[in-house]
Amino acid sequence: MKYRFRRRFLYILLILSNKFFLLLPYNIAITVGGACGKAVYMLLPRYRNLTRAHLEYAFNGSVTREWLIRVSRSVFVNLGMGAAEILSLPKIKHRLDTFIDIQGRERVDKVISEGTGAVVVSAHLGNWELIPVYFARNGYKSHVVARPIYYEKFNDWVSSLRSCMGVNVIYRTDSAKKLIRFLRQKELIGIVADQDVDSLGGVFVDFFGKKAYTPSAPVKLAQACRVPIIPVFIVRSGLRHKIYVEEPIYIDDTSDPEWITNYTKRWSDIVESYVRRYPEQWVWMHKRWKTRPYDDRLVCNHGH
């Protein structure tokens, strides 16, 4: 009963927030969103402390307290601005190109011209939700793999928003045949794969020098469909964004018994390089290193 009431309350708050932000001029909406993020930083000490602790752990205690406070606060501000942008999407979807630049788009075009789709791997960095929206609005067939939200009304709202932006959602519980079909139709499958989800198959690779349980699905899917992995990230600069498309990773050597780990490490290293450059834009409150290599629960999920 408690969870049902809380979910319903949060859903109503979401709908009211959506209407509120759609009434505001876009620039003001983003500023208000950032202020809300700062307020959440002040009001939720648990997540504030988690963010600081993970930052200190990742950077081996080599950063100052002032740096930790500044970056931690910026993490929440970035998330608040991102939420405001998502709530404002229906109003500004036709002019996305006016505040989103892209570098390396020709790499995606080259892969598609070769007759295949691609597994687009990204991270919870910047406003990651804008990546599939940008590609969909620019004529690419875009799909994202997502976990269903357990409150049905909330899930339907998120799905309908993505759908009206031209982005198709494929749930983890759906048949893998969907993914294979779309990839063979020269379409893009987006996977945000930078979190520790021990219910999914994965392998341990270094992330900031510590072993982190990392999904192996991008590598397995790319290999099964003979398509490349393309790491793609978005970085905020004030009210503007820039999408970076990295060189495709082709799964061309499966003779090594550690090939799944090796290729997972390749794209994970690129994720780490972006998080290091833009630590204030990543979701540090997530417990990225919660699963340990000796965890018995992973025996049946291990990616080898």
Stockholm file with secondary structure:
# STOCKHOLM 1.0

chainA/1-304         MKYRFRRRFLYILLILSNKFFLLLPYNIAITVGGACGKAVYMLLPRYRNLTRAHLEYAFNGSVTREWLIRVSRSVFVNLGMGAAEILSLPKIKHRLDTFIDIQGRERVDKVISEGTGAVVVSAHLGNWELIPVYFARNGYKSHVVARPIYYEKFNDWVSSLRSCMGVNVIYRTDSAKKLIRFLRQKELIGIVADQDVDSLGGVFVDFFGKKAYTPSAPVKLAQACRVPIIPVFIVRSGLRHKIYVEEPIYIDDTSDPEWITNYTKRWSDIVESYVRRYPEQWVWMHKRWKTRPYDDRLVCNHGH
#=GR chainA/1-304 SS CHHHHHHHHHHHHHHHHHHHHHHSCHHHHHHHHHHHHHHHHHHCHHHHHHHHHHHHHHTTTCSCHHHHHHHHHHHHHHHHHHHHHHHHHHHHGGGGGGTEEEECHHHHHHHHHTTCCEEEEECSBSSTTHHHHHHHHTTCCEEEEECCCSSHHHHHHHHHHHHHTTEEEEETTSCHHHHHHHHHTTCEEEEECCSCCTTSCEEEEEETTEEEEEECHHHHHHHHHTCCEEEEEEEEETTEEEEEECCCBCCCCCCSTTHHHHHHHHHHHHHHHHHHHCGGGBCTTSCTTCSCTTCGGGTTTBCC
#=GC SS_cons         CHHHHHHHHHHHHHHHHHHHHHHSCHHHHHHHHHHHHHHHHHHCHHHHHHHHHHHHHHTTTCSCHHHHHHHHHHHHHHHHHHHHHHHHHHHHGGGGGGTEEEECHHHHHHHHHTTCCEEEEECSBSSTTHHHHHHHHTTCCEEEEECCCSSHHHHHHHHHHHHHTTEEEEETTSCHHHHHHHHHTTCEEEEECCSCCTTSCEEEEEETTEEEEEECHHHHHHHHHTCCEEEEEEEEETTEEEEEECCCBCCCCCCSTTHHHHHHHHHHHHHHHHHHHCGGGBCTTSCTTCSCTTCGGGTTTBCC
//
